Amino acid sequence: MPSPIKLEFSEKYDDQHAQQYLLKHQDNLARRLSHKRDEQLARGALAMAGEPGLVLDLPCGAGRFWPLLAEKPNRVIIGADNSASMLKIATTAQPADVVKRVRPLQTSAFDIDLPDNSVDSIFCMRLMHHIGEPEHRLTILREFQRVTRDSVIISLWVDGNFKAWKRKRNEVRRRKRGEQEGYQNRFVLPAATVEAEFEQAGFRVQESLDFIPLYAMWRVYVLRKR
């Protein structure tokens, strides 16, 4: 079997980076408010998905959403990440009563170490905006389609809003000034493109939720397996 795809940015998450990632969403008021809005969208998406009982949180990062996922008393949570350091930080930093509800799993989103149809829902926050290649996105989506029985909750950056327009304008300005483009690991995608990829991978869009409509790039999709 071929080895799973590895992306350059995923190699950076040693213990130090994992600790920084844990603290990132707490270090100022704007980020704390952003986290609250993320939680609001996630709760809405979970409700739309029917409050699934067995959820795969992939990538779970430092366990930022574990307390939210644990709000449903009988929910079973598989907290999965490609990084052993992230899992270590998550299981030590999150509340002990939450951590005991979580089954840690080190695995890649490109090759999930779970059987077919093994979870009710996959909860995938803040991964897909890192995936620039269509074939890589489809590999992940097809793995999600294989592993979930019912739904996927997924966030990514889409166009058609002020922040996407501003980002594109800034990129054009940098090119005109002749600035060198470094390694890019964040991508804004046309909503029509990603929705076609969802369909190609075997999902239908049940709902979409925007972080701030017409302003922010973040969108959360609730997908149903066809």
N, C-alpha and C positions, 0 to 999 in steps of 0.2 A: 504494500500500500504506500503511495507517495506521502512524503511528510507534509503536514498542513502548511498553508501559506503563512509566512511571517512578515509583518510590516515593521519598517524601521523604527517608528515611534514606540512600538510596544516593548522594545528592548530596554527602554530607559527606566522602567519601573523597578529600581532596586529599593532597599528599605528606606533610604533617604527620600527618594522621589515619592514613594508611597505615603510617607509621613507628610510631606508637603501637600500632596493631593488631598489627604484627610483634612488639613487645616485650610485649604484654599477657599472652601465655601463658607468659612466662618470668620474670615480675617477682616471684613469691613461690613458696614451696614448694607451697602448695595448688594454684596454677595449673599448676605443673610436673607435679604428680601427676595433675591432671585431664587434662593433655595426654597423659600416658602411658596413662591409661585410654581416652581417645579413640583413640589409636593401636592399643591392644589390640582395641577394638571394630572399628576399620577393617580391621585384618588379618583378623579373623574373618569380616567381611562379604565381603572380597575373596576369601577362600578359598571361602566358600559360593557366591559368584558364579562360581566356576571359574577364578580367577586370570586375569581378562580381559587380553588383550594390548594393546588400544588403549583407553585410558581418557580420558574428558573430565572434568577436574576443574573443576567450575563450581558456585559461584564459588570460585576458587582463593585469593582473598585475597592474603596475603603469602607464599604458597607453603608454608604450614605442613605440609601433607601430602605435598609433593613428595619428600622423602627416603624416606618410607614407600612411596609409589607406585613409586619407583625401585628398591626392594629386589628386585623381579622383573627380572632382567637384560635381558630382551628386550622389556619393556613399553614401548610408545610412549605418552607423556603429552601431552595437549593441556591446557595451563594457561590457563583462560579466566576473565575477570572483566569486569564492566561498567566498572570503574575503571582508567583508564590509570595512575594513581598506584600502585594496588595491584600491577599487573603490573611496573611499574618497580622497586618495592621488592623484589618477589619475585625478579626476575631478578638483582638485585645482592646480596641478602641471603642467598640460599640457596647451598649449596656449588656451586662451578663445575662439578664432575663431574655433579651432579644437574641443574643448569640446562641443560646441553648436551643432556640427554635430553628436554627439554620444548619443545613448540611453543607459544609464547604467542599468545593470541587475545583481542582485546578484543571482547566481545559481550554481549548481554543474555540472561538466562535466559528472558525472555518471547519472544524472537525470535532463536534461535541461528543464527549465520552458518555453518552446516554443512549438507551435503546429508542427505537421508533415509538412515537406516540406515548412518550413516558411522562409528560407534564401537561397540565391543563392550559398553562399560558407561559410565554416567554416575555420577560420584562427587560427591555434593552434600551437603557438610557445612555445617551452621549457616547455612542460608538460610531454610528454610521456616517456622521459628518467627517470622520477621519478616513473614510474609504473612498478614494477617488476613482478607482478602476471599476467599470461596470461589471466585469466578470468576477471581481472580488465581492462586490455587493451581492451578486446573484448566488455565489457560493454560500455566503452567510445565510441569505434568505431561504435557499433550498435546504440548508441544514435546519433552520428554524421550522420549515414546513415538515421536515422529517420528524423532528423531536416533539413538537407540540401536537396535542390532540385537538385543540380548538382555536386559540387566539395568540396574537403577538401584540405587545405594546412597545412601540419603537419611536425614538426621537431622532431628529436630524435637522439640518439647515436647509431651508427651501428659499427660492427666489420669490419675487412679487411683493416685496416689502421695502421699507426705507433703508434698513440696515444692509440688506443685500445690494441695493442700488449704490449705497455709499461705499461698500467694500469694493464693488466692481470699479467704481470711479477712481478710488485710491490706487487700485492695481494698474489701471490705465495710466495714471499720472506717474507711477514708479517706472513703468516701461518707457514712457516718454523721456524721463530723466536719465534713462540708461542704467537704472539700478539693477544689480544682479538679483535674480530670484533665488532664494534659498530653498531648502527642502520644505515642501508644502505638505502639511498633514491635516488641513481643515478645508472642507469643500462645500460650497453652496451649490445645490442642485435644483434644476427646474422641477417643480412639483409634478408636472406631467410625466417627466422621465422616471422619477422614483415610483410613481403610482403605476406606470406601465411595468416596471420591474417587479413590483408586488404581484401584479396579475400574472406575469410570466413565471414567477416562482410558485404560484398556486394559492394566492390569497386574494381576497376582496377587501376593499377599504370599507370598514363599518362607519368610522368617524375620524375626523381630524380636529385637533385642538391646538390653537396658536397661543404662544407665550404672551405676546401682545399683538393682536391682529393689525396687519398692515405696517407694523413697525419692526418687530423682532424677527430674526431668521428661524428661531426654534419652533418646530412643529412636532406634536406627538400624534402618531397614528394608532388607531385600534384596528388591527387586521384580523379577519376571520379566515380560517383554513377552508378552502373550497373542496 
